[in-house]
Amino acid sequence: MRLIKKYPNRRLYDTELGEYITLENIKKLVFDRVEFKVIDARTKKDLSQSTLLQIIAEQEATSTPIFTTAVLQDFIRSYQEKSQHIFSQYLEQAMDLFIHQKKFFQNQWLVYQKLLTNPSLIQQLENSTKKKKTKKSKKNKNGLPLR
């Protein structure tokens, strides 16, 4: 796990690279799925969450916000609830589901694009659809199978 030390002057030091880095660099680590931990250089306290929240706060201020004011207020209220742990688990599962669905639709889009650029695949799809329609049994006007 990559170790990032935060010094009293608020500078971040990447112990693996041996150089000072910025929040932008930490954001890149997140995008690259690199596991890391941010600690206070003096006290050794884990500052990973507060660092990530700082990145989220900057993103919310500089681009189109994901969180509405009402959602943020509900987040704050959830800290008073006894169901805080359940809420946390729910958010994690919801995010996992969202990521899974996003990947699924991205893959579907790639398949669709391949179909559009390859006429023979479209023809194969049309032929298989026609075969399925002809295999269906004929029905009378009431929708019952004919004998």
C-alpha positions in Angstrom: 0.0 0.0 0.0 1.3 3.4 -1.0 2.0 5.7 2.0 1.5 9.5 1.7 2.6 11.6 4.6 0.9 14.9 5.3 3.1 17.5 7.0 2.0 20.4 9.2 2.6 22.8 6.3 -0.2 20.8 4.5 2.2 19.4 2.0 1.8 15.8 0.9 4.8 13.5 0.5 4.7 10.3 -1.5 7.1 7.9 0.2 7.2 5.6 -2.8 8.2 8.4 -5.3 10.2 10.3 -2.7 8.6 13.6 -3.7 5.9 16.1 -2.7 2.6 15.6 -4.5 -0.7 17.5 -4.8 -4.3 16.6 -4.3 -4.5 16.3 -8.1 -1.9 13.5 -7.9 -3.9 11.8 -5.2 -7.0 12.0 -7.4 -5.0 10.3 -10.1 -4.1 7.5 -7.7 -7.8 7.0 -7.1 -8.6 7.0 -10.8 -5.8 4.4 -11.3 -7.1 2.3 -8.4 -3.9 2.5 -6.5 -4.3 1.6 -2.8 -2.9 4.3 -0.6 -3.1 5.7 2.9 -2.6 9.3 3.9 -1.1 9.7 7.4 -0.2 12.7 9.5 3.6 12.8 9.5 3.9 13.7 13.1 1.0 11.8 14.9 0.7 8.9 12.3 -3.1 9.5 12.4 -4.9 8.2 9.3 -6.0 11.2 7.2 -7.2 9.2 4.2 -10.9 10.0 4.6 -10.4 13.7 5.2 -8.1 13.9 2.2 -10.6 12.2 0.0 -13.4 14.4 1.3 -11.2 17.5 0.5 -10.9 16.3 -3.1 -14.7 15.7 -3.3 -15.3 19.2 -1.8 -13.1 20.8 -4.4 -14.8 18.8 -7.2 -18.2 19.9 -6.0 -17.1 23.5 -6.0 -15.3 23.6 -9.4 -17.6 21.4 -11.6 -21.2 20.3 -11.8 -22.0 19.1 -8.3 -23.2 15.5 -7.8 -24.6 16.2 -4.4 -27.6 18.6 -4.0 -27.9 20.7 -0.9 -30.8 18.4 0.3 -28.7 15.3 -0.1 -25.8 16.9 1.8 -28.2 17.9 4.6 -29.5 14.3 4.8 -25.9 13.1 5.0 -25.3 15.4 8.0 -28.6 14.3 9.6 -27.6 10.6 9.2 -24.7 11.1 11.6 -27.3 11.5 14.4 -29.2 8.3 13.4 -28.6 4.9 15.0 -28.9 3.5 11.5 -25.7 5.3 10.4 -23.9 2.0 9.8 -26.8 0.6 7.7 -26.9 3.9 5.7 -23.1 3.6 5.1 -23.6 0.0 3.8 -26.5 1.0 1.6 -24.4 3.8 0.0 -21.6 1.4 -0.6 -23.9 -1.2 -2.2 -25.7 1.4 -4.3 -22.3 2.7 -5.6 -21.2 -0.9 -6.5 -24.5 -1.4 -8.3 -24.1 1.9 -10.2 -20.6 1.0 -11.3 -21.7 -2.5 -12.4 -24.6 -1.1 -14.4 -22.4 1.5 -16.0 -19.9 -1.1 -17.1 -22.7 -3.3 -18.5 -24.1 -0.4 -20.6 -20.7 0.6 -21.8 -20.2 -3.0 -23.0 -23.6 -3.0 -24.6 -22.7 0.3 -26.4 -19.5 -1.3 -27.7 -21.5 -4.2 -29.1 -24.0 -1.9 -30.7 -21.2 0.1 -32.3 -19.6 -3.1 -33.7 -23.0 -4.0 -35.2 -23.3 -0.6 -36.9 -19.8 -0.9 -38.5 -20.2 -4.5 -39.7 -23.1 -5.1 -42.1 -22.6 -8.9 -42.0 -23.3 -8.9 -38.2 -26.5 -7.0 -38.8 -27.5 -9.5 -41.5 -26.8 -12.4 -39.1 -28.9 -10.7 -36.4 -31.8 -10.2 -38.8 -31.6 -13.8 -40.0 -31.7 -15.2 -36.5 -34.7 -12.9 -35.6 -36.6 -14.2 -38.7 -35.9 -17.8 -37.7 -37.3 -17.2 -34.2 -40.4 -15.6 -35.6 -41.1 -18.6 -38.0 -40.5 -21.1 -35.2 -43.3 -19.6 -33.1 -46.5 -21.6 -33.4 -49.4 -20.2 -35.3 -52.3 -19.0 -33.1 -56.0 -18.4 -33.7 -57.7 -15.0 -33.2 -58.0 -15.7 -29.5 -54.3 -16.2 -29.2 -54.6 -20.0 -28.6 -52.4 -22.5 -30.5 -53.9 -24.0 -33.7 -54.0 -27.8 -33.9 
